Amino acid sequence: MRLVSAIIASLVLAAAPASAQALEGKWTNYKKNVVVEVERCGSAYCGRVVQASERAKAKAAKGGTPNLVGTQILTGLVPTGAGKFRGKAFVPKRNIHATATVRQVSDDVMQVQGCVLGGLLCDSERWTRVAS
């Protein structure tokens, strides 16, 4: 019985870092007009815009974010289990901060959801990994 418990525990522990590591990398939104690089920021993960179309830059500037490239839009993402992460999101074109839930759908797909007003208003997008 101890052997079975040890094997299960090692499988669970081995799977946890893999999904967390899969979060790291470059991701693009469904419009493919913004690329965000997700990386470790201390004990959590964060995401910074590394590339944006001229139209996305203009919308962000109109919303109050004059320099979209370099803006951190995901912060404090910590794993909550089952491929999910919680933290904060910044929406540049609306200049608002929201609670964020990121769910790793697969190694190359993640669902990013931001909510404001205690979860009353939410929006989500499916992001895909950018091939290196």
C-alpha positions as CSV (number, residue, x, y, z in Angstrom):
1,M,0.0,0.0,0.0
2,R,2.9,2.4,0.8
3,L,4.4,1.7,-2.6
4,V,1.1,2.6,-4.4
5,S,0.8,5.8,-2.3
6,A,4.4,6.7,-3.1
7,I,3.9,6.2,-6.8
8,I,0.7,8.3,-6.8
9,A,2.4,11.1,-4.8
10,S,5.3,11.1,-7.2
11,L,3.1,11.3,-10.2
12,V,1.1,14.2,-8.8
13,L,4.3,16.0,-7.9
14,A,5.8,15.3,-11.3
15,A,2.7,16.6,-13.1
16,A,2.4,19.9,-11.2
17,P,5.7,21.5,-12.4
18,A,5.0,20.4,-16.0
19,S,1.7,22.3,-16.2
20,A,3.3,25.3,-14.5
21,Q,6.3,25.2,-16.9
22,A,3.9,24.9,-19.8
23,L,2.5,28.3,-18.9
24,E,5.8,29.9,-19.6
25,G,6.4,31.2,-23.1
26,K,4.9,33.5,-25.7
27,W,1.2,33.6,-26.2
28,T,-1.1,35.4,-28.6
29,N,-4.7,36.4,-28.3
30,Y,-7.4,35.2,-30.7
31,K,-7.0,38.2,-33.0
32,K,-3.3,37.6,-33.1
33,N,-2.6,41.3,-32.6
34,V,-0.8,41.1,-29.3
35,V,1.9,38.7,-28.1
36,V,2.4,38.3,-24.3
37,E,5.4,36.6,-22.8
38,V,4.6,34.7,-19.6
39,E,7.5,34.0,-17.2
40,R,8.3,33.5,-13.6
41,C,8.1,36.5,-11.4
42,G,9.3,35.4,-8.0
43,S,7.0,32.7,-6.7
44,A,4.3,33.5,-9.2
45,Y,3.9,34.1,-13.0
46,C,3.5,37.3,-14.9
47,G,2.9,38.3,-18.5
48,R,4.2,41.3,-20.4
49,V,3.3,42.5,-23.9
50,V,6.3,41.9,-26.1
51,Q,4.7,42.6,-29.5
52,A,1.5,44.4,-30.7
53,S,0.0,45.6,-33.9
54,E,-0.4,49.3,-34.6
55,R,-4.1,49.0,-34.2
56,A,-3.8,47.4,-30.7
57,K,-1.3,50.1,-29.7
58,A,-3.7,52.8,-30.8
59,K,-6.6,51.2,-28.9
60,A,-4.5,50.9,-25.8
61,A,-3.3,54.5,-26.1
62,K,-6.9,55.7,-26.5
63,G,-7.7,53.8,-23.3
64,G,-4.9,55.4,-21.4
65,T,-1.9,53.1,-21.9
66,P,0.4,55.0,-24.2
67,N,3.1,52.3,-24.4
68,L,1.5,48.9,-24.8
69,V,4.7,47.0,-25.6
70,G,6.4,46.4,-22.2
71,T,3.1,46.7,-20.2
72,Q,2.6,43.9,-17.7
73,I,-0.9,42.6,-18.2
74,L,-0.8,39.5,-16.0
75,T,0.6,39.6,-12.4
76,G,0.7,37.3,-9.4
77,L,-0.5,34.2,-11.2
78,V,-0.3,31.3,-8.7
79,P,-1.4,27.7,-9.3
80,T,-4.6,26.7,-7.7
81,G,-4.6,23.1,-9.0
82,A,-5.8,21.2,-12.1
83,G,-4.0,23.6,-14.5
84,K,-5.6,26.7,-13.1
85,F,-3.9,29.9,-12.0
86,R,-5.3,33.0,-10.3
87,G,-3.9,36.5,-10.1
88,K,-4.5,39.9,-11.6
89,A,-5.0,41.2,-15.1
90,F,-4.7,44.6,-16.7
91,V,-6.9,45.5,-19.7
92,P,-5.0,48.3,-21.5
93,K,-7.7,49.4,-23.9
94,R,-10.1,49.9,-21.0
95,N,-7.4,50.9,-18.4
96,I,-8.9,48.6,-15.8
97,H,-7.5,46.0,-13.4
98,A,-9.4,42.7,-12.9
99,T,-9.0,39.4,-11.1
100,A,-7.7,36.8,-13.5
101,T,-8.1,33.1,-13.9
102,V,-5.9,31.3,-16.4
103,R,-6.7,27.7,-17.2
104,Q,-4.2,25.7,-19.2
105,V,-6.3,23.8,-21.7
106,S,-3.3,22.1,-23.3
107,D,0.4,22.8,-23.7
108,D,-0.5,25.2,-26.6
109,V,-3.8,26.7,-25.5
110,M,-4.9,28.6,-22.4
111,Q,-8.1,30.3,-21.4
112,V,-7.7,33.7,-19.8
113,Q,-10.6,35.2,-17.9
114,G,-10.8,38.6,-16.3
115,C,-13.6,39.7,-13.9
116,V,-14.5,43.0,-12.3
117,L,-17.1,44.0,-9.7
118,G,-16.7,40.9,-7.7
119,G,-17.2,38.6,-10.7
120,L,-20.3,40.4,-11.9
121,L,-18.7,41.3,-15.3
122,C,-16.3,38.8,-16.9
123,D,-14.7,38.4,-20.2
124,S,-12.5,35.6,-21.5
125,E,-10.2,34.8,-24.4
126,R,-8.5,31.7,-25.7
127,W,-4.8,32.3,-26.2
128,T,-2.5,30.1,-28.3
129,R,1.2,29.5,-27.9
130,V,3.5,31.3,-30.4
131,A,5.9,29.0,-32.1
132,S,9.5,29.9,-31.3
